[in-house]
Amino acid sequence: MQYLMQGLKEGETCLYLTFEEKKEKLYDDLASFKWDFPKYEAAKKFFYLEYSPEQVKSLIQEGGGTIDQTIKKQKITRLVIDSVTSFSLLYQDELSRKEAALALFDLINKWGCTAVLTAQATRSTNSMNGSSLEFEADSIVHLYHLRSKGKRTRALEVVKMRGTKHADKTMKMEIGSGGISIKTGTIVR
């Protein structure tokens, strides 16, 4: 949401596509950051779409549908899809998951906007956020909430970021009133 808010502040038009989040709850959760998404929504700069994973599966089969029309008509430049984990559960086998991931990335590339896809970490390799998705993604960032000696520490690791030089360390991350901040000088082990 911080990524979308930054785009809105810079005059971009943004879309949030979710399979799980209810708008009112999300807006309530974001109130502590003083991010006024309803204001941008009223100004038609921010679009919130709640789809079921089945609807997105149909969307991919149809080549974009309503989302495609919204992105083109509203000139969306930033897109967040939250989360592909739910979507991946619709596919029974690895080949189907890979085909769906490729189709989703083809759509995103066709739209020409910068997209952030969230995924919940799983121990299973049979998920869409496994190797097929990682191979296609230009960037992969892992967020951690580690416990050591009874204390939790948030951390961020850039696993992959095509075309840029990036840190190869896991850095401390904090969430404050302005959102996420990275403490580049603090390495988490």
N, C-alpha and C positions, 0 to 999 in steps of 0.2 A: 504494500500500500504506500510505503514511503517512495518507492520508485515511481508510482503513478502520480503521487502528489507533487513530486519534483517536476514531472512533465507538465502537470497542470499549471504550476507556478511559472513555468517557462512558456506558457501559451499553447501547449500541445493539447490534442484531444485524445482521451484515453478510454479504454474499455477494460472492464473487469468481468471475466467469465468464470462463474463458480458452479460447482456441482454440489457444494455442501453448505456454504455460508448463507445465512439469512440476512438480508439487507439491514434491517433494524438492529439486529444484534451486532453486526459488523460496525455500523455507524456508532453505536453505543461504545463499543470497544475502542474505537479510534478517537473518541471525544477527549480522552486524556492528552492526546497529542495536539489538540486544537486544529485538526485537519478537517476542514468543512467540505466534505464531499457532496452533501446535499446542495450547497451553493453552486458548485460546478455542474452538478446534475441538472439543476434548474436552468443553468445557462447553456445547456446542451454541449458541454465540454467533457463531461464524464458520463459514461454509460455503464450501467450495472445490469448484467444478464445472468439469470439463474437458470441453468439447464440441468436436466438429468443426464447422467452418462449415456443413457439410451438415445436421447435427443442429439448428443454430440456424435454418437456413432452414426445416426441417420444423416447428420450434417456432413460428415466426411464422405458418406456414400453419395450424397447429392452434390458434393463439390463446393460447399460453403453456405448455401441457403441464406437464412436471415442474418447470420453473423457476417457473411460475406457482403451483403447489401449494406449493413450498418457500417462496416469498416470503410467501404468505398464512399458511401454517401456522406458520412461524417468526417472523413479524412483522418481516421484513427492513426496515430503514430506510435502509441504505446499500448501494449496488450498484456494482461496477466491472465493466465489460465490456472485456476486453483481448484483442484489439484488433479494431475493426471493419474494419481494412484487409484481413485475411484473409477475412472474411465478404463484403466487397464484390466479391472476385474471382469469386464464384459467379455473378454477374450479367453477362450479355453486353452489354447495351445500357443507355443512360442512363435510359430510362423504367423498366426493371426495377429498377435501382439506387435510383431515387427512390421507387418504390412500396415496396420493401423497407425503405428508411430510414423512410418514413412509418409503415409497419406496426410497425417496431421501436419508434419513439417512441410510438406509440399504446399498445403493450404496457407500456412504462416508465411512461407516464402513468397507465394503469390500475392498475399496481402501487402507485403512490403513494409510492415511495421516491425518494431523491435518488440519481441515477446519474452516474457518471463513465465516459465512453467514451474509450478511447485510440485513436489512429490514427497510423500512421506517415506522415510527410509524403511526398508524391510530387509530382513535377513534372507528372504527367499530370492533366488535369481529368476523366478518365474513372474516377474513384474515388468510393467511397461517402463519403469524407471531404471531398468537394468541396462545391459549392454547395448541394446538396439537404440534406446533413447540417447544414451551417452555418446554413442558414435556420431549421431546426427547433430547434437547440440554444439553450438559454437563455444559456449561457456558452461562450466559446472562449478557451482559454489555450494559447499556443505556448511550447514549451520549445526552447531553442537550445543548441548547443555550437559556438560560433563560433571561428574561427582567425584571428588577426591577428598578423603579424610572428612567426610560429612558436610562438605561445602560444595555448592554448585557454582560453576563458572561457564559463562557463555563464550563460544569461540566460533571463528569463521575460517574456512580454508578454501582457497581458490584452487580447485583441482585442475581446471582447464580453462583457458581463455585465449581463443585463437586470435592471432594478430597483435597481441600485446605481451609485454614483459610483465610478469606478475610475481608476487612473493610466493616462495615455496614453503612457507611456514604456516602453522595454525596460530592465528592471532586472537587475542582477547577481544571480545565484542561486548558492548554494553547497550542496553535499551534505556533511554532516558526520555525526557519530555519532548525532545526534538526527533526521536526515532532512534535508529541504530547508529552507533559510532564505533569505529574500529580503532583499537589501540595497537597501532602497527609496531610499537616498541615493546609490546608485551607478548612474548611467545608462550603458548599453552602447550604443556607436555602431557 
